[in-house]
Amino acid sequence: MEDSPCIFFISHILSPISQILSLGSSSRTRFKEVKEACCGSGPYRGRTSCGGRRGEEYKLCPNPSDYIYFDSGHPPEKANQYYAELMWSGSTNVIGPYNLEELFKLIHRQTKN
């Protein structure tokens, strides 16, 4: 059996999140609200009470796609799409040493040889 080289990538998911937070809400970030979650209670809606868990009152935003977080720990679909785009074609400050597009091209070239 032929030895295969080990190819890997590392994702720095906190890098795009901190980039969004530093830019704040603007057209460049795609999000209108970056400081608080769409659903929850307490400061920044950071308590996991969405849906009435733990018997607490909670607030729910009208449009989750405007928020970087749906609740205290889960991004909405729009944020996940943004992260997926960064994983596919992002720079090395987000994913490295290859993004997924480069990685698949590299693997494809190696399998042709």
N, C-alpha and C positions, 0 to 999 in steps of 0.2 A: 504494500500500500504506500502510495506517494505521500510524503510529508506536505502538509498545507501550512502556509504561513499564517500566523495569528494576526488578524486585522481587527481593530477595535476603534471605538470612539467613546468620548466622555462628554456628557451633556452637563453644562453649567446652568441649570434652570433658574437659579437665583439671579443670574446676570440679566436676563431680559426683564424679570420682575423688578429688580432694583432700577433698571433703566426706565421702565414705565413709571415707577414711583417718583424718580427724580424729575422726569419731564412733566408730571402731573397730568391733569385732564386736558387734552388738546387733540387736534386732528392727527397729529403725528403718532399718538399712542393708540388711537381707535377707540378709546374708552372715555366716557364722560365722567365717571367716578372711579377714582383709584385709591381713595382713603378708607372707605367703608364698604362692607359687604352689602349685597342686595337684600339678604334675609338674615335676621338674627335680632339680638337685643344687646343692650349695654353699649359701652363706648365702641364706636366704629362698627356697631352690630357684630361685634366679635364673639359674643357668647353663643354657643351652639344651642339655640332655642327655636330654630326655624321649624315651623310646623307644629308648634306647641309642645315640643319635647320638654320634659322636666316641669311641665305645668306653667312655664313662664310666658308672659306676653312677648310678642315679637312683631317686628315690622317687616313688610315685604315690599320691595320696589316694584314699579309698574313695568320696567323693561330690564331684565337681567343682562342682556347683551351690552348694556351701557357700563357694566361693572366688571372690574378685573376679578372679583371674587363673588360667587353666588352666596356662600355662607362662610363661616370662619376658616374653612379649609379646602373648599372646592371651587375651581374656576368654572364659569359658564362655558357653553359651547364656543362662543366667539373667542374667548381667551385660549381655549384648547386649540382652536384652529390657528391662532397666532403662534402658539408654541410649536405646533407641527410644522408650520412654514419655516420657523427658525431652525428646527432640527433638520429639515430638508435642505435648506440653502443658506443657513446662517454662517456668520464669520466665526473665527476661532475663539473669540471671546465668549461665545455661546456654546459651541460644540467643536470638539477637536480630537485628534489632529485632522479629522475629515468630517465634513457634514455628510448627511445620508446620501445626497446626490453624488458627491465625489466618491463615497465609499462604494456605492453600487457600480459606478463606472469603473473603479479600480478592480473590483471583483470580476466584472464582466471582461475586462481586458485580460485578467489573469486566467480566466477559464478558456479564452480563445487560444492561448498559447499552448 
